[in-house]
Amino acid sequence: MRGHITRVLAEQQFDQFRTLLVGTPSPCWIIEQLELTAFDPGAVPAGARWFGSFKDRGGEQVIFVSAVSAARMVAASLAFAVHAKIAACDTLQEAYDRAGLVNVEPRPR
């Protein structure tokens, strides 16, 4: 998600996210928010569903890439609530490296 995160947008994309999780054993979730400009506080409960589903599907590690401290704080709180490991990175490439994804372009063209 780029730009402004809203509750409606998070809810609309939840089923797609959950479907991707089903086919991924022990998923690692990289949350890249470098282009995030703001978020709707109403998106927090919707985000809680995402984090709960991630943990229920065996997710263990959440890696944040964001310059917006308020967004990092909310996401870290949600990850902590579901007992997921939390890490923060400055760049998407650093996040990929931390996740063990080698030879991956941060933004495929």
N, C-alpha and C positions, 0 to 999 in steps of 0.2 A: 504494500500500500504506500503510495506516495502522496505527499501534500498534507491534507487534513483528514484525520481519522474520525469517523463518526460511528455512533452506535448502529445505525442502519447499514452502513457499509460493512462493518465487522460481522453483523448478523447475516447479511447476504452472502458473504464469502465463507461462512462457517462450515457449511456442508461440503464445499470443495476441499477445505483444509482437512476435515475429518476423513474424507475419502482418501486423500493422499496418505494420511497416517496409517490407514488399514494395511496398505501394501509396503510399509517401511518398518522393518524390524529394528528395535532399539533406536528410534529416531533422535537426531540432534537437530535442534531448531535454531536457526540463525535469524534473528529479527533485525533487519537492516532498516534503519530509520534516518538515514543521512539527509533525505529530502523532506522529512517531516517538518512542517511549519507550525502545526498546532494539533490538538486533539480535543474532542468533545468529551467532557467528564462522563457523559452517559455511555461512552464506549468501554468504560472500565468493567461493568458487569458482563458485557458481551465478551470482553477479553478474558474474563474469568472462565467462561465456557471453553474458550480456546485452550487455556492452560490446563483446565481439568481434563479435557479430551486428550491433550498431549500426554499427560501423565498416565491416564487410563490405558493408553496404547503402548506404554512402555518407554515413553520419552524420559530421558535422564538429564540432558544438558541443554540449557538455553544460553545462547550467545547473543549479546546485544551489540549493535553497531549504531550509535546515535550520539548526536551532539546536544539533544534536548534533555536536560537533566530531569525535568518533570516526567517525561515519558519513560526514561530509564528507571526512575524511582517507582512508578506505578508497575511497570513490567517486572522489576525485581521483586516487588512485594507479592505480586501474583505468583511468580516462580517459587518464591520462598514458601508461600502458602501450600503449594502442592509438592513441596520437598524436591524440587528439581535443582540440579547444580547450576550455578549462575556464573557467567563470565562476561566481561566487557572488553570490547576491542575498538580501536580507533578507525580501522579500515576494514572493508569487506574481505580483502585478501588475508589480513591477519585472522579474521574469523574463520575463513576457510582452512587456513593452516591449523588453527586450534582444533577444528573439528576433524582434522585428518584427511581433508579433501585436497589431494595434491593434483597439480596440473589442471586446475580449474580456473577459467577466466572469471574474475569477479562479475563482469557484466558481458555475457556472450553477445556478439553482434549478429 
